Amino acid sequence: MGSSIRLKLLCRLFLGLFVGFFCITAALFLRYVSANQLQQLSVAQSKSASQALLESASAPQLSSAFQQQPITHSRDAAKRTLVASSASTFLAFIAAAATHFLSWRKDNANATKENRDSSRQA
């Protein structure tokens, strides 16, 4: 198998990896955004419900019991996963672009060499 065919196959592999990572990153991003919106909505609803309950009960010692801390562990893990997937997408894009450039350069050099050889024969 010639080196130019290997280079083209490698380019296609990296292009396929890029498309795959891009789709995965897009899905993770949509999941992350929708989870954040749902979490913000539930925190806002629980805060308004606890404030209404506190105002009706007027018990200051219960205020700390109804304060809810948003769960940040799962959001941080999702954020790290999204960043890792984005980095993989970026690296696959760079690899695909580099191999495509090398393949183009090799094809261009071969075409120039063939043109030179055909002009010498004529």
HUQUIJO-V786176 format. One record per pair of residues at least 12 apart in sequence whose ideal C-beta (glycine too) atoms are under 8 Angstrom apart, sorted by the first residue. I is the first residue (numbers start at 1). J is the second residue. D is the distance in Angstrom with one decimal. If there is no record, write none. Layout:
i=I j=J d=D
i=I j=J d=D
//
This chain:
i=3 j=106 d=7.5
i=4 j=103 d=7.0
i=4 j=106 d=5.4
i=4 j=107 d=6.8
i=4 j=110 d=7.1
i=7 j=99 d=6.4
i=7 j=102 d=6.0
i=7 j=103 d=4.6
i=7 j=106 d=6.3
i=8 j=103 d=5.5
i=10 j=99 d=5.1
i=11 j=96 d=6.5
i=11 j=99 d=4.1
i=11 j=100 d=5.0
i=11 j=103 d=5.2
i=14 j=92 d=5.9
i=14 j=95 d=4.4
i=14 j=96 d=3.8
i=14 j=99 d=5.5
i=15 j=96 d=4.6
i=15 j=100 d=7.6
i=17 j=92 d=4.4
i=17 j=95 d=7.6
i=17 j=96 d=7.4
i=18 j=89 d=6.7
i=18 j=92 d=4.0
i=18 j=93 d=5.0
i=18 j=95 d=7.8
i=18 j=96 d=4.9
i=20 j=92 d=8.0
i=21 j=85 d=6.6
i=21 j=88 d=4.9
i=21 j=89 d=4.0
i=21 j=92 d=5.1
i=22 j=89 d=5.3
i=24 j=85 d=5.6
i=24 j=89 d=7.9
i=25 j=82 d=7.2
i=25 j=85 d=4.4
i=25 j=86 d=5.4
i=25 j=88 d=7.8
i=25 j=89 d=4.9
i=28 j=78 d=7.5
i=28 j=81 d=6.2
i=28 j=82 d=4.9
i=28 j=85 d=5.3
i=29 j=82 d=6.1
i=31 j=78 d=7.3
i=32 j=78 d=5.0
i=32 j=79 d=6.9
i=32 j=82 d=5.3
i=35 j=74 d=7.9
i=35 j=75 d=7.3
i=35 j=78 d=6.6
i=36 j=75 d=6.8
i=39 j=70 d=6.4
i=39 j=71 d=7.3
i=39 j=75 d=7.1
i=43 j=68 d=6.6
i=43 j=70 d=5.3
i=46 j=68 d=5.4
i=47 j=68 d=7.1
i=50 j=66 d=3.5
i=50 j=67 d=7.3
i=50 j=68 d=7.4
i=51 j=66 d=8.0
i=53 j=66 d=6.7
i=54 j=66 d=6.3
//
